[in-house]
């Protein structure tokens, strides 16, 4: 009965995303079919005409003729103007056509923001391409949303990225508003216009013959002059002519010349029984309906509803049926008829309309169509019901990480109605914050707090929970600890999800001041919460612990908990899980230290896609800064600006990745005033303090030297990453002030730990600054010097000139131009394994670890 999209807790109305059934007596139109066949060789086909020209019938007829080509169908309505709803229904339609078209979109994250939707559309286009086979996607009645600039922008963006195997067909009463002129010039737009849809005089005669009319040539001419090939006009004339004398039919046709659609519809409806007319008018209150829903709306028996439906369908009274093999059939009226029925409904009076809406709303509620419940409640002004929906469903939305559902439901509430319920306000604070609506979040929690009457009820506990969340988004450790303590003291013991999240917020409060304590706390939360059986809770705990371990330098432990978090979801789902942003960030940290720079950038892409909500600004800046650090290693000219952007967004996040000396120098050169301020203070956060020492080094603030040495020596050995970085900085600064013995001592300690913990890249990133120290160490150690030490001493991070074979050069050139390994192998007429072997030889000769690094180096050397 429903198609559930778990990520947004919305139940899809089936009639909107299933191919409609064909009506009887369809006239074959070979010219139209030939034009539609061209859709399979074009990315976009537009079918634009006025109402009633058979856009839907022609398209359905064509799709039925396709063999082995999946067809997705989405009927648009004015309610689909919301960007998140539009793409949710569209991807649901694609999945019904074939799950392989967008297999990973069960748990997708959608927002009503065009810019934030771009990564989602990119991912959809990629999955469409990976599907490989041709498929068709029909968007019916696009004119109902044509005034939405967000949808037009997103469709324009999508059409620029649609893969060759995807063929979009759009029907509309109005010209498409998103740009198509370039597609027209390029020949990639297949256009079908009103003239292509009109019946010819011959087709008009054929239609009436099929309907059982024996009209003369002159009578067909008379009908054609009135209908002008309008298919719906012909259908109305045929309905009007049933059981009537030809002279009455001729009289009706003559009268219809002024306003054929209004007049003929009125004439057809006038001939129906009162009970049938009432059935049609009342069921038009919803966009589509099934038999049980029609019974409820009309207050009739199942037998009465079935008889009415059988008559309407059997007589082709402008109704479309969506056939379902194992569920209820759904029906929808033709737009022209629906418009007229709505006009009649409006004359029924407010009370009758409201009663029909309430009946439909109650049925939708009983069958878990939550979005339809909210929409109908808003239509009749029953805002209390919307508040009840939010209160009933918010916990399930939280526990499945579907906070945007709550925001969407709340969007139907006027602000005055929203603030009538302190509970609803409390519930909305975190979802608003996650969706970049911080002012609304603050207003909601302030209102909820103002309505508290004590510290005993659940509202108080929830307010403390929300305050703790808000403090964590703003990285306010004191607030995090204060509010989690109050929340844990007041939450019921059986509120395992909220209590579990509060334990995680509590642990996170120590990340800056005492990361070892944070690690111990997160270890406890993982052990405790794994038994609750909630994937979101377990995933969050494991991701947080993995990230803390990575930032401390416990890379193997970080990998272990990362794999545990990622293992909770299928690979195709992971891109759409916001809580996995921390897992992707952890992977970036690990892969950087392993020298896998291509892997770092791939993980960054995953993080950026999944971070539309659910990641605090500090962590986003940390990822951006680590990307910059990677780009520095690849000699990418954009690296400097990427680092500056990260610093501007959030300095704490940007500095936790321990920028290199080169990055610190670039910062000093570009922002000298700010750099001087950094050198003059003594930050409480240790990683910020370490950056201040690097800035002091570049600004020749020698007075900071002894303080740096004490700082490096006092760091706990268990804070591996910070300890090794501090020793390396102390070594470089010692060299600057001519404390050579100290420099060598600090360097030896740093090198020993780098080898032990696998932090080779830590020293490679600062190779120019430690080279002279390393050179003296190699001279002293002679044959016993390690490979890493020799590399640092001689600057042999890469050979001075690559000695590649022609085939090895060819494969890298192809990779540099955007080819995959498989395509490169095909272009070189070799097997994929051979191409991989050539690449492995390239890596070995260049001393690199990734395709991107190899390409960057060879470009620098002028080889490619």
Protein Blocks (a to p, Z undefined) as FASTA:
>chain_A
ZZcdfklopacdfklmcccdddehiacdfklmmmmmmmmmcfbdcddddehilmmmmmmm
mmmmpghiacddddddfklmpmklmmmmmmmmmmmmomklmmmlmmcccdddfklmmmmm
mmmmmmmmmnopacddddehkllmmmpmklmmmmmmmmmmocfkbccddddfbdcfbdfk
lmmmnopaccddfklmpccfklmmmmmmmnopacdfklmmmmmmmnnopaklmmmmmmmm
gopafklmmmmmmmmmmmmmlmmmmmmmmmpcfklmmmmmmmmmpmbdcfklmmmmnopa
fklmmmmmmmmmmnopopacdddfkbccdddddfklmmmmmmmmmmnojklmmmmmmmmm
mmmmmnopaklmmmmmmmnopaklmmmmmmmmmmmmmmnopaklmmmmmmmpcfklmmmp
mklmmmmmmmmmmnopaklmmmmmmmmmmmpgbjkbmmlmmmmmmmmmmmmmnopaklmm
mmmmmmmmmpcfklmmlmmmmmmmmmmmmmmmmmmlmmmmmmmmmmmmmmnopaklmmmm
mmmmmmmmmmnopaklmmmmmmmmmmmpcfklmmmmmklmmmmmmmmmmmmmnopaklmm
mmmmmmmmmmmgopafklmmmmmmmmmmmmmmnopaklmmmmmmmmmmommlmmmnopaf
klmmmmmmmmmmlmmmmmmpccfblklmmmmmmmmmmnopaklmmmmmmmmmmpcfklmm
lmmmmmmmmmmmmmmnopaklmmmmmmmmmmmmmmnopmmmmmmmmmmmmmmmmmmmmmn
mmmpcfklmmmmnopabcfbdcddfklmmmmmmmmnopafklmmmmnopafklmmmmmmm
mmmmnopabfklmmmmmmmnomZZ
